[in-house]
Amino acid sequence: MQKIRDERLKMKNLQNIRTAYILQTIGILGILAYDWITKGIEGMTKNPLWFVFILTAVISAFLSLDISVAHEDSEKSPNKGLIVSLAVLVLISFCIGYLNTLGEELNLKNGFILGGVVFICGLIPILYIYYLRKKSNDEHSDEE
């Protein structure tokens, strides 16, 4: 198979891949919706398609982060963005953990665990964006 060199054909190929991805996602969501209606939320999450759907959504989000950082207009300070993002993440994690303790029974352990999980899950994309911005700034400073 030969590599495509024509820009029009590359763009058409990317559009075809996007169309196939959209149709595949609609199909997976349809199957998961059917499982949700017939078996409930627990039956839907036990379906292996649920794992495939979540995995492709996470990978797609991380791949689009690279494009978003490259498309940023101004030179953002990676360190300032990291500090602001971490502060917001700590606040959100604390609020979710605290709100989880409210209810019929004060359960600090569950609130601490939930807040910690939210923090770790938010920390990974924040560090990845920091890495991408740092790499982008290093490339721009090397060009000058």
Contacts in CASP RR format, 6 or more apart in sequence:
PFRMAT RR
TARGET T0000
AUTHOR 0000-0000-0000
METHOD contacts of the structure
MODEL  1
MQKIRDERLKMKNLQNIRTAYILQTIGILGILAYDWITKGIEGMTKNPLW
FVFILTAVISAFLSLDISVAHEDSEKSPNKGLIVSLAVLVLISFCIGYLN
TLGEELNLKNGFILGGVVFICGLIPILYIYYLRKKSNDEHSDEE
4 10 0 8 1.000
4 13 0 8 1.000
25 53 0 8 1.000
25 56 0 8 1.000
28 49 0 8 1.000
28 52 0 8 1.000
28 53 0 8 1.000
29 53 0 8 1.000
31 47 0 8 1.000
31 49 0 8 1.000
32 44 0 8 1.000
32 47 0 8 1.000
32 49 0 8 1.000
32 50 0 8 1.000
32 53 0 8 1.000
35 43 0 8 1.000
35 44 0 8 1.000
35 47 0 8 1.000
36 43 0 8 1.000
36 44 0 8 1.000
39 46 0 8 1.000
44 50 0 8 1.000
61 125 0 8 1.000
62 125 0 8 1.000
62 128 0 8 1.000
65 125 0 8 1.000
65 128 0 8 1.000
65 129 0 8 1.000
65 132 0 8 1.000
66 132 0 8 1.000
69 129 0 8 1.000
69 132 0 8 1.000
69 133 0 8 1.000
69 136 0 8 1.000
70 132 0 8 1.000
70 136 0 8 1.000
72 133 0 8 1.000
72 136 0 8 1.000
75 137 0 8 1.000
75 140 0 8 1.000
76 133 0 8 1.000
78 130 0 8 1.000
78 133 0 8 1.000
78 134 0 8 1.000
78 137 0 8 1.000
81 130 0 8 1.000
81 133 0 8 1.000
82 126 0 8 1.000
82 127 0 8 1.000
82 130 0 8 1.000
85 126 0 8 1.000
85 129 0 8 1.000
85 130 0 8 1.000
86 123 0 8 1.000
86 126 0 8 1.000
89 119 0 8 1.000
89 122 0 8 1.000
89 123 0 8 1.000
89 126 0 8 1.000
90 119 0 8 1.000
92 118 0 8 1.000
93 115 0 8 1.000
93 116 0 8 1.000
93 118 0 8 1.000
93 119 0 8 1.000
94 115 0 8 1.000
96 111 0 8 1.000
96 114 0 8 1.000
96 115 0 8 1.000
96 118 0 8 1.000
97 111 0 8 1.000
97 112 0 8 1.000
97 114 0 8 1.000
97 115 0 8 1.000
97 116 0 8 1.000
97 118 0 8 1.000
98 111 0 8 1.000
100 107 0 8 1.000
100 110 0 8 1.000
100 111 0 8 1.000
100 114 0 8 1.000
100 115 0 8 1.000
101 107 0 8 1.000
101 108 0 8 1.000
101 110 0 8 1.000
101 111 0 8 1.000
END
